[in-house]
Amino acid sequence: MEQRASKVVIITGASSGIGEATAKLLASNGAAVVLAARREDRLRQIAADIRRAGGEADYFQANVASSEEMNMLVRHAVERYGRVDVLVNNAGIMPVSKLRELRVDEWERMIDVNVKGVLYGIAAVLPVMRDQRSGHIVNVSSVAGHVVSPTSAVYSATKFAVRAITEGLRQEESPETGIRTTIIAPGMTETELMNTVSSPEVKQMGEMLRGMSIPPDRIAKAIAYAIDQPDDTSVSEIVIRPTAQPM
């Protein structure tokens, strides 16, 4: 908690689910959080809730699939707080389907948000952190970044990519600048991800498994744990899933 208390933290995908839970948890322990997502009304409400509870919060409407908007987000945070200590790259979509359904537009959207969005976040914040000679980039991957199911080929590919990008960044930056990286790999969690699924077959499967999901605050606590470690300790990856989840 001492590590967390004084930090400025940008969180993408902060309008619901894991992002919202993480923002509220970190702010409740003294961090200044900058919430980012596309739904400005939700961001405004969550930031107001945090302030009413005594926390420090700001927000900035941004689409992670836009490099320009991610740069604007980081500039906003620096102008407001003077630094950025942590970036939580949490935004993601999961319109999973079998490859034979040929949902090419959905494949492209997943690549744009889940892979390019992470890279754009890194590109926006890395110069700031290198100048500071400190920082922490937390990238939210998935259990699907470790295993592939019959409907998750493209989604898993994007999450395998997040793990590869994060490990490459760790090797490049941690020994030289002290910038830490963490991969958070959630299993089935109560979020809006299933709302992005359009495949009728997958929707039916998802409804059957929904009762297995864990609340997003479980993932928020894992993120907080990684952030809380002393600067000489880096938590490289946390996989967290429901006890009942088989894969």
Secondary structure, DSSP 8 states (H G I E B T S, - for coil): -HHHHT-EEEEESTTSHHHHHHHHHHHHTT-EEEEEES-HHHHHHHHHHHHHTT-EEEEEE--TT-HHHHHHHHHHHHHHHS---EEEE---------GGG--HHHHHHHIIIIIIHHHHHHHHHHHHHHHHT--EEEEE--GGGT---TT-HHHHHHHHHHHHHHHHHHHHHHHHH--EEEEEEE-SBSSSGGGG---HHHHHHHHHHGGG-B-HHHHHHHHHHHHHS-TT----EEEE--TT---
